[in-house]
Amino acid sequence: MALEDALINLGHETCTFTCEIDNPEEDAGFEGKLCAYLKEHGYDAVISINYFPVIAKSCSRTGCKYISWTCDSPMLTLYTKSAYLPSNYIFVFDMQAYCEFKARGIKNIWYLPLAADTARNDYILSQVPEKDYHADVSFVGSLYEKNRYDQMVNMPDYIRGYFDALINVQMETYGDNFLERMLSDIEEQLEGRAVNISGDEFIGTPSLIVANTTLGMKLASLERRKILNMVSRKVKNTRIYTGSNTDDIPFIKNMGKADYIYEMPHVFQQSRINLNITLRNIKTGIPLRIWDILSAGGFVLTNFQAELPEYFEQGKHLVWYDSHSDMMDKIIYYLGHDEERQQIAREGHLLVRKEHTMEKRVQAIISTIEDAGKEN
């Protein structure tokens, strides 16, 4: 566990609490066990990847700090009343999402980008891989063939047509994720058809749910399949590592799922070009896949995200595209310029080793919490 390793490397004592959560918002059994555990051991804080209301409420009841660092966006569990508890210390990797939560009045919330786990990948890459992972172009990820959009029932044809139009326009637009905004005028027609909101904890909207769990996943399925069909028809050795069905992408080589810890670093290192196709639910942030590729020394070709220029230089540390045609042009160019591509991969790797490690992010978390304590 990269987060735990970073804490230990920085001199902190850690212990892992393991217990299944039936419902992340309301689970009396889990809360009872965690509260008893915290009272018995007297820990300074609980830390988790992503935000869980049941943990927040347990920590509040026992007077323990709860630190959460999101790697999904939007973090729908943050749209709950528990997010406002004063014992929370919430770190969000997507700047636009952070700003929206801050505007909602959540006090103890900060922006923090994700990180590269260079130490773990150094160890994995020192081992001789059992398989050949060489490819001209690789993509690691789901194609979301099972999504809520295809399972919608009782949806009038005109609303489905509106959804289809939104998805098609958003697919061709980079730098502005507008799905949620474009649903606000039809919210009353969404509830009970495309979304089921229940419980007193949730304080989000039907537009939020539909845009991110229904339209967003359908868009990801369509966009990823379109891109991978485009690439694999032009580049012979194009591989995908996924558990999804790829029968409709006939020229791609489906290698099956890659183990996140033991196989992905080898995939990223040995692929000449690693594609990143960001879920549009991530509004401005840099997804974990980019940090993972760079930490393994791989070359990244990614769609544009608004936060990329804050941390990377285009053509020096990685390369981004702003349209599907631009993506294809850059794939062909960098496959024909090995030395330039390899230099970019080296520079990106050196940058994350120096500035964006897990240890540096954990130090930032601790410093932020200490500063917040002084202010209070």
Contacts in CASP RR format, 6 or more apart in sequence:
PFRMAT RR
TARGET T0000
AUTHOR 0000-0000-0000
METHOD contacts of the structure
MODEL  1
MALEDALINLGHETCTFTCEIDNPEEDAGFEGKLCAYLKEHGYDAVISIN
YFPVIAKSCSRTGCKYISWTCDSPMLTLYTKSAYLPSNYIFVFDMQAYCE
FKARGIKNIWYLPLAADTARNDYILSQVPEKDYHADVSFVGSLYEKNRYD
QMVNMPDYIRGYFDALINVQMETYGDNFLERMLSDIEEQLEGRAVNISGD
EFIGTPSLIVANTTLGMKLASLERRKILNMVSRKVKNTRIYTGSNTDDIP
FIKNMGKADYIYEMPHVFQQSRINLNITLRNIKTGIPLRIWDILSAGGFV
LTNFQAELPEYFEQGKHLVWYDSHSDMMDKIIYYLGHDEERQQIAREGHL
LVRKEHTMEKRVQAIISTIEDAGKEN
1 16 0 8 1.000
2 115 0 8 1.000
2 117 0 8 1.000
2 120 0 8 1.000
2 358 0 8 1.000
3 47 0 8 1.000
3 49 0 8 1.000
3 69 0 8 1.000
3 358 0 8 1.000
3 362 0 8 1.000
4 14 0 8 1.000
4 16 0 8 1.000
5 119 0 8 1.000
5 120 0 8 1.000
5 358 0 8 1.000
6 357 0 8 1.000
6 358 0 8 1.000
6 359 0 8 1.000
6 361 0 8 1.000
6 362 0 8 1.000
7 14 0 8 1.000
7 47 0 8 1.000
7 362 0 8 1.000
8 14 0 8 1.000
9 119 0 8 1.000
9 359 0 8 1.000
10 359 0 8 1.000
10 362 0 8 1.000
10 363 0 8 1.000
10 366 0 8 1.000
15 41 0 8 1.000
15 43 0 8 1.000
17 34 0 8 1.000
17 37 0 8 1.000
17 46 0 8 1.000
19 30 0 8 1.000
19 33 0 8 1.000
19 34 0 8 1.000
20 30 0 8 1.000
21 27 0 8 1.000
21 30 0 8 1.000
21 52 0 8 1.000
21 54 0 8 1.000
22 30 0 8 1.000
23 54 0 8 1.000
24 52 0 8 1.000
24 53 0 8 1.000
24 54 0 8 1.000
24 77 0 8 1.000
25 53 0 8 1.000
25 54 0 8 1.000
25 77 0 8 1.000
25 80 0 8 1.000
25 82 0 8 1.000
25 199 0 8 1.000
25 201 0 8 1.000
25 202 0 8 1.000
26 53 0 8 1.000
26 54 0 8 1.000
26 201 0 8 1.000
27 54 0 8 1.000
30 54 0 8 1.000
30 58 0 8 1.000
31 54 0 8 1.000
31 57 0 8 1.000
31 58 0 8 1.000
31 61 0 8 1.000
32 58 0 8 1.000
34 46 0 8 1.000
34 54 0 8 1.000
34 55 0 8 1.000
34 58 0 8 1.000
35 58 0 8 1.000
35 61 0 8 1.000
35 62 0 8 1.000
38 46 0 8 1.000
38 58 0 8 1.000
38 59 0 8 1.000
38 62 0 8 1.000
38 64 0 8 1.000
39 62 0 8 1.000
42 64 0 8 1.000
43 64 0 8 1.000
44 64 0 8 1.000
44 65 0 8 1.000
45 64 0 8 1.000
45 65 0 8 1.000
45 66 0 8 1.000
45 67 0 8 1.000
45 89 0 8 1.000
45 369 0 8 1.000
46 55 0 8 1.000
46 58 0 8 1.000
46 59 0 8 1.000
46 64 0 8 1.000
46 65 0 8 1.000
46 66 0 8 1.000
46 67 0 8 1.000
47 66 0 8 1.000
47 67 0 8 1.000
47 68 0 8 1.000
47 69 0 8 1.000
48 55 0 8 1.000
48 66 0 8 1.000
48 67 0 8 1.000
48 68 0 8 1.000
48 69 0 8 1.000
49 68 0 8 1.000
49 69 0 8 1.000
49 70 0 8 1.000
49 71 0 8 1.000
50 68 0 8 1.000
50 69 0 8 1.000
50 70 0 8 1.000
50 71 0 8 1.000
50 72 0 8 1.000
50 75 0 8 1.000
50 77 0 8 1.000
51 68 0 8 1.000
51 70 0 8 1.000
51 75 0 8 1.000
51 77 0 8 1.000
51 78 0 8 1.000
51 83 0 8 1.000
51 90 0 8 1.000
52 68 0 8 1.000
52 77 0 8 1.000
53 77 0 8 1.000
53 80 0 8 1.000
53 82 0 8 1.000
53 83 0 8 1.000
53 201 0 8 1.000
55 66 0 8 1.000
55 68 0 8 1.000
56 66 0 8 1.000
56 68 0 8 1.000
56 82 0 8 1.000
56 83 0 8 1.000
56 85 0 8 1.000
56 87 0 8 1.000
56 88 0 8 1.000
57 82 0 8 1.000
57 85 0 8 1.000
58 64 0 8 1.000
59 65 0 8 1.000
59 66 0 8 1.000
59 85 0 8 1.000
59 87 0 8 1.000
59 88 0 8 1.000
60 66 0 8 1.000
60 82 0 8 1.000
60 85 0 8 1.000
60 86 0 8 1.000
60 87 0 8 1.000
63 87 0 8 1.000
64 87 0 8 1.000
65 87 0 8 1.000
65 89 0 8 1.000
65 369 0 8 1.000
66 85 0 8 1.000
66 87 0 8 1.000
66 88 0 8 1.000
66 89 0 8 1.000
67 89 0 8 1.000
67 90 0 8 1.000
67 91 0 8 1.000
67 365 0 8 1.000
67 369 0 8 1.000
68 88 0 8 1.000
68 89 0 8 1.000
68 90 0 8 1.000
68 91 0 8 1.000
69 91 0 8 1.000
69 93 0 8 1.000
69 112 0 8 1.000
69 361 0 8 1.000
69 365 0 8 1.000
70 78 0 8 1.000
70 90 0 8 1.000
70 91 0 8 1.000
70 92 0 8 1.000
70 93 0 8 1.000
70 94 0 8 1.000
70 97 0 8 1.000
71 93 0 8 1.000
71 114 0 8 1.000
71 288 0 8 1.000
72 281 0 8 1.000
73 92 0 8 1.000
73 93 0 8 1.000
73 94 0 8 1.000
73 97 0 8 1.000
73 281 0 8 1.000
73 282 0 8 1.000
73 283 0 8 1.000
73 285 0 8 1.000
74 94 0 8 1.000
74 97 0 8 1.000
74 208 0 8 1.000
74 212 0 8 1.000
74 281 0 8 1.000
74 283 0 8 1.000
75 92 0 8 1.000
75 97 0 8 1.000
76 208 0 8 1.000
76 209 0 8 1.000
76 212 0 8 1.000
76 213 0 8 1.000
77 83 0 8 1.000
78 90 0 8 1.000
78 92 0 8 1.000
78 101 0 8 1.000
78 106 0 8 1.000
79 202 0 8 1.000
79 203 0 8 1.000
79 204 0 8 1.000
79 208 0 8 1.000
80 201 0 8 1.000
80 202 0 8 1.000
80 203 0 8 1.000
81 200 0 8 1.000
81 201 0 8 1.000
81 203 0 8 1.000
82 88 0 8 1.000
82 201 0 8 1.000
83 90 0 8 1.000
83 101 0 8 1.000
83 106 0 8 1.000
83 109 0 8 1.000
84 105 0 8 1.000
84 106 0 8 1.000
84 107 0 8 1.000
86 107 0 8 1.000
86 108 0 8 1.000
88 106 0 8 1.000
88 108 0 8 1.000
88 109 0 8 1.000
89 108 0 8 1.000
89 110 0 8 1.000
89 365 0 8 1.000
89 368 0 8 1.000
89 369 0 8 1.000
89 372 0 8 1.000
90 101 0 8 1.000
90 106 0 8 1.000
90 108 0 8 1.000
90 109 0 8 1.000
90 110 0 8 1.000
91 109 0 8 1.000
91 110 0 8 1.000
91 111 0 8 1.000
91 112 0 8 1.000
91 365 0 8 1.000
91 368 0 8 1.000
92 98 0 8 1.000
92 101 0 8 1.000
92 109 0 8 1.000
92 110 0 8 1.000
92 111 0 8 1.000
92 112 0 8 1.000
93 111 0 8 1.000
93 112 0 8 1.000
93 113 0 8 1.000
93 114 0 8 1.000
93 285 0 8 1.000
93 286 0 8 1.000
94 282 0 8 1.000
94 283 0 8 1.000
94 284 0 8 1.000
94 285 0 8 1.000
94 307 0 8 1.000
95 111 0 8 1.000
95 284 0 8 1.000
95 285 0 8 1.000
95 306 0 8 1.000
95 307 0 8 1.000
96 283 0 8 1.000
96 284 0 8 1.000
96 285 0 8 1.000
96 306 0 8 1.000
97 283 0 8 1.000
97 284 0 8 1.000
98 109 0 8 1.000
98 110 0 8 1.000
98 111 0 8 1.000
101 109 0 8 1.000
102 109 0 8 1.000
108 372 0 8 1.000
110 368 0 8 1.000
112 361 0 8 1.000
112 364 0 8 1.000
112 365 0 8 1.000
112 368 0 8 1.000
113 285 0 8 1.000
113 286 0 8 1.000
113 307 0 8 1.000
113 311 0 8 1.000
113 356 0 8 1.000
113 361 0 8 1.000
114 286 0 8 1.000
114 287 0 8 1.000
114 288 0 8 1.000
114 291 0 8 1.000
114 361 0 8 1.000
115 291 0 8 1.000
115 352 0 8 1.000
115 356 0 8 1.000
115 357 0 8 1.000
115 358 0 8 1.000
115 360 0 8 1.000
115 361 0 8 1.000
116 291 0 8 1.000
116 292 0 8 1.000
116 294 0 8 1.000
116 295 0 8 1.000
116 352 0 8 1.000
116 353 0 8 1.000
116 356 0 8 1.000
116 357 0 8 1.000
116 358 0 8 1.000
117 291 0 8 1.000
117 292 0 8 1.000
117 295 0 8 1.000
117 357 0 8 1.000
117 358 0 8 1.000
118 295 0 8 1.000
118 352 0 8 1.000
118 353 0 8 1.000
118 357 0 8 1.000
119 357 0 8 1.000
119 358 0 8 1.000
120 261 0 8 1.000
121 265 0 8 1.000
121 292 0 8 1.000
121 295 0 8 1.000
121 296 0 8 1.000
124 261 0 8 1.000
124 262 0 8 1.000
124 265 0 8 1.000
124 266 0 8 1.000
125 265 0 8 1.000
125 266 0 8 1.000
125 269 0 8 1.000
125 296 0 8 1.000
129 263 0 8 1.000
129 266 0 8 1.000
129 270 0 8 1.000
131 263 0 8 1.000
131 266 0 8 1.000
132 270 0 8 1.000
133 263 0 8 1.000
133 266 0 8 1.000
133 267 0 8 1.000
133 269 0 8 1.000
133 270 0 8 1.000
133 271 0 8 1.000
134 237 0 8 1.000
134 270 0 8 1.000
134 271 0 8 1.000
135 237 0 8 1.000
135 238 0 8 1.000
135 239 0 8 1.000
135 253 0 8 1.000
135 267 0 8 1.000
135 270 0 8 1.000
135 271 0 8 1.000
135 272 0 8 1.000
136 235 0 8 1.000
136 236 0 8 1.000
136 237 0 8 1.000
136 238 0 8 1.000
136 271 0 8 1.000
136 272 0 8 1.000
136 273 0 8 1.000
136 335 0 8 1.000
137 231 0 8 1.000
137 232 0 8 1.000
137 235 0 8 1.000
137 237 0 8 1.000
137 238 0 8 1.000
137 239 0 8 1.000
137 271 0 8 1.000
137 272 0 8 1.000
137 273 0 8 1.000
137 274 0 8 1.000
137 275 0 8 1.000
137 331 0 8 1.000
137 335 0 8 1.000
138 238 0 8 1.000
138 239 0 8 1.000
138 240 0 8 1.000
138 241 0 8 1.000
138 267 0 8 1.000
138 268 0 8 1.000
138 271 0 8 1.000
138 273 0 8 1.000
138 274 0 8 1.000
138 275 0 8 1.000
139 224 0 8 1.000
139 228 0 8 1.000
139 239 0 8 1.000
139 240 0 8 1.000
139 241 0 8 1.000
139 242 0 8 1.000
139 274 0 8 1.000
139 275 0 8 1.000
139 277 0 8 1.000
140 240 0 8 1.000
140 241 0 8 1.000
140 242 0 8 1.000
140 258 0 8 1.000
140 264 0 8 1.000
140 267 0 8 1.000
140 268 0 8 1.000
140 274 0 8 1.000
140 289 0 8 1.000
141 224 0 8 1.000
141 240 0 8 1.000
141 241 0 8 1.000
141 242 0 8 1.000
141 244 0 8 1.000
141 289 0 8 1.000
142 220 0 8 1.000
142 242 0 8 1.000
142 243 0 8 1.000
142 244 0 8 1.000
143 220 0 8 1.000
143 221 0 8 1.000
143 224 0 8 1.000
143 225 0 8 1.000
143 242 0 8 1.000
143 244 0 8 1.000
143 245 0 8 1.000
143 246 0 8 1.000
144 217 0 8 1.000
144 218 0 8 1.000
144 220 0 8 1.000
144 221 0 8 1.000
144 224 0 8 1.000
144 244 0 8 1.000
145 221 0 8 1.000
145 244 0 8 1.000
145 245 0 8 1.000
147 214 0 8 1.000
147 217 0 8 1.000
147 218 0 8 1.000
147 220 0 8 1.000
147 221 0 8 1.000
148 194 0 8 1.000
148 213 0 8 1.000
148 214 0 8 1.000
148 217 0 8 1.000
148 218 0 8 1.000
149 163 0 8 1.000
149 214 0 8 1.000
149 215 0 8 1.000
149 217 0 8 1.000
149 218 0 8 1.000
150 218 0 8 1.000
152 160 0 8 1.000
152 193 0 8 1.000
152 194 0 8 1.000
152 214 0 8 1.000
153 193 0 8 1.000
154 192 0 8 1.000
154 193 0 8 1.000
155 193 0 8 1.000
155 194 0 8 1.000
156 189 0 8 1.000
159 186 0 8 1.000
159 189 0 8 1.000
159 193 0 8 1.000
162 186 0 8 1.000
163 215 0 8 1.000
163 218 0 8 1.000
166 178 0 8 1.000
166 179 0 8 1.000
166 182 0 8 1.000
166 183 0 8 1.000
166 215 0 8 1.000
167 179 0 8 1.000
167 215 0 8 1.000
167 216 0 8 1.000
167 218 0 8 1.000
167 219 0 8 1.000
167 222 0 8 1.000
170 177 0 8 1.000
170 178 0 8 1.000
170 179 0 8 1.000
170 219 0 8 1.000
170 280 0 8 1.000
171 219 0 8 1.000
171 222 0 8 1.000
171 223 0 8 1.000
171 226 0 8 1.000
172 323 0 8 1.000
172 324 0 8 1.000
174 303 0 8 1.000
174 304 0 8 1.000
174 322 0 8 1.000
174 323 0 8 1.000
175 304 0 8 1.000
175 305 0 8 1.000
175 306 0 8 1.000
177 280 0 8 1.000
177 281 0 8 1.000
177 283 0 8 1.000
179 211 0 8 1.000
179 212 0 8 1.000
179 215 0 8 1.000
179 216 0 8 1.000
179 219 0 8 1.000
179 280 0 8 1.000
180 207 0 8 1.000
180 208 0 8 1.000
180 211 0 8 1.000
180 212 0 8 1.000
181 207 0 8 1.000
183 190 0 8 1.000
183 206 0 8 1.000
183 207 0 8 1.000
183 210 0 8 1.000
183 211 0 8 1.000
183 215 0 8 1.000
184 205 0 8 1.000
184 207 0 8 1.000
187 205 0 8 1.000
187 206 0 8 1.000
187 207 0 8 1.000
190 206 0 8 1.000
190 207 0 8 1.000
190 210 0 8 1.000
191 197 0 8 1.000
191 206 0 8 1.000
194 206 0 8 1.000
194 209 0 8 1.000
194 210 0 8 1.000
194 214 0 8 1.000
195 206 0 8 1.000
195 209 0 8 1.000
195 210 0 8 1.000
195 213 0 8 1.000
195 214 0 8 1.000
197 204 0 8 1.000
197 206 0 8 1.000
197 209 0 8 1.000
211 281 0 8 1.000
212 281 0 8 1.000
216 279 0 8 1.000
216 280 0 8 1.000
216 281 0 8 1.000
219 280 0 8 1.000
220 277 0 8 1.000
220 279 0 8 1.000
220 280 0 8 1.000
223 277 0 8 1.000
223 280 0 8 1.000
224 277 0 8 1.000
225 248 0 8 1.000
225 249 0 8 1.000
226 324 0 8 1.000
227 275 0 8 1.000
227 277 0 8 1.000
227 324 0 8 1.000
227 327 0 8 1.000
228 238 0 8 1.000
228 240 0 8 1.000
228 246 0 8 1.000
228 249 0 8 1.000
228 252 0 8 1.000
229 248 0 8 1.000
229 249 0 8 1.000
229 251 0 8 1.000
229 252 0 8 1.000
230 324 0 8 1.000
230 327 0 8 1.000
230 328 0 8 1.000
231 238 0 8 1.000
231 275 0 8 1.000
231 327 0 8 1.000
231 328 0 8 1.000
231 331 0 8 1.000
232 238 0 8 1.000
232 249 0 8 1.000
232 251 0 8 1.000
232 252 0 8 1.000
233 251 0 8 1.000
234 328 0 8 1.000
234 331 0 8 1.000
234 332 0 8 1.000
235 331 0 8 1.000
235 335 0 8 1.000
236 251 0 8 1.000
237 253 0 8 1.000
238 251 0 8 1.000
238 252 0 8 1.000
238 253 0 8 1.000
239 252 0 8 1.000
239 253 0 8 1.000
239 254 0 8 1.000
239 255 0 8 1.000
239 271 0 8 1.000
240 246 0 8 1.000
240 249 0 8 1.000
240 252 0 8 1.000
240 253 0 8 1.000
240 254 0 8 1.000
240 255 0 8 1.000
240 256 0 8 1.000
241 255 0 8 1.000
241 256 0 8 1.000
241 257 0 8 1.000
241 258 0 8 1.000
241 263 0 8 1.000
241 264 0 8 1.000
241 267 0 8 1.000
242 254 0 8 1.000
242 256 0 8 1.000
242 257 0 8 1.000
243 254 0 8 1.000
243 256 0 8 1.000
243 257 0 8 1.000
246 252 0 8 1.000
246 254 0 8 1.000
258 264 0 8 1.000
258 267 0 8 1.000
264 292 0 8 1.000
264 296 0 8 1.000
265 292 0 8 1.000
265 295 0 8 1.000
265 296 0 8 1.000
266 296 0 8 1.000
267 274 0 8 1.000
268 274 0 8 1.000
268 292 0 8 1.000
268 293 0 8 1.000
268 296 0 8 1.000
268 297 0 8 1.000
268 298 0 8 1.000
269 296 0 8 1.000
269 297 0 8 1.000
269 298 0 8 1.000
271 298 0 8 1.000
271 299 0 8 1.000
272 299 0 8 1.000
272 334 0 8 1.000
272 335 0 8 1.000
272 338 0 8 1.000
272 341 0 8 1.000
273 299 0 8 1.000
273 301 0 8 1.000
273 331 0 8 1.000
273 334 0 8 1.000
273 335 0 8 1.000
273 341 0 8 1.000
274 293 0 8 1.000
274 298 0 8 1.000
274 299 0 8 1.000
274 300 0 8 1.000
274 301 0 8 1.000
275 301 0 8 1.000
275 302 0 8 1.000
276 287 0 8 1.000
276 289 0 8 1.000
276 290 0 8 1.000
276 293 0 8 1.000
276 300 0 8 1.000
276 301 0 8 1.000
276 302 0 8 1.000
276 303 0 8 1.000
277 302 0 8 1.000
277 303 0 8 1.000
278 287 0 8 1.000
278 302 0 8 1.000
278 303 0 8 1.000
278 305 0 8 1.000
279 287 0 8 1.000
282 305 0 8 1.000
283 306 0 8 1.000
284 305 0 8 1.000
284 306 0 8 1.000
284 307 0 8 1.000
285 305 0 8 1.000
285 306 0 8 1.000
285 307 0 8 1.000
286 305 0 8 1.000
286 307 0 8 1.000
286 308 0 8 1.000
286 311 0 8 1.000
287 305 0 8 1.000
290 300 0 8 1.000
290 302 0 8 1.000
290 318 0 8 1.000
291 352 0 8 1.000
291 356 0 8 1.000
293 299 0 8 1.000
293 300 0 8 1.000
294 300 0 8 1.000
294 317 0 8 1.000
294 318 0 8 1.000
294 348 0 8 1.000
294 349 0 8 1.000
294 351 0 8 1.000
294 352 0 8 1.000
295 349 0 8 1.000
295 352 0 8 1.000
295 353 0 8 1.000
296 349 0 8 1.000
297 345 0 8 1.000
297 346 0 8 1.000
297 348 0 8 1.000
297 349 0 8 1.000
298 345 0 8 1.000
298 349 0 8 1.000
299 318 0 8 1.000
299 319 0 8 1.000
299 334 0 8 1.000
299 341 0 8 1.000
299 342 0 8 1.000
299 344 0 8 1.000
299 345 0 8 1.000
300 318 0 8 1.000
300 319 0 8 1.000
300 345 0 8 1.000
301 318 0 8 1.000
301 319 0 8 1.000
301 320 0 8 1.000
301 321 0 8 1.000
301 327 0 8 1.000
301 330 0 8 1.000
301 331 0 8 1.000
301 334 0 8 1.000
302 308 0 8 1.000
302 318 0 8 1.000
302 319 0 8 1.000
302 320 0 8 1.000
302 321 0 8 1.000
303 320 0 8 1.000
303 321 0 8 1.000
303 322 0 8 1.000
303 327 0 8 1.000
304 320 0 8 1.000
304 321 0 8 1.000
304 322 0 8 1.000
305 320 0 8 1.000
308 314 0 8 1.000
308 318 0 8 1.000
308 320 0 8 1.000
311 355 0 8 1.000
311 356 0 8 1.000
312 318 0 8 1.000
312 348 0 8 1.000
312 351 0 8 1.000
314 320 0 8 1.000
315 344 0 8 1.000
316 344 0 8 1.000
316 347 0 8 1.000
316 348 0 8 1.000
317 344 0 8 1.000
317 347 0 8 1.000
317 348 0 8 1.000
317 351 0 8 1.000
318 344 0 8 1.000
318 348 0 8 1.000
319 330 0 8 1.000
319 334 0 8 1.000
319 344 0 8 1.000
321 327 0 8 1.000
321 330 0 8 1.000
334 340 0 8 1.000
334 341 0 8 1.000
335 341 0 8 1.000
END
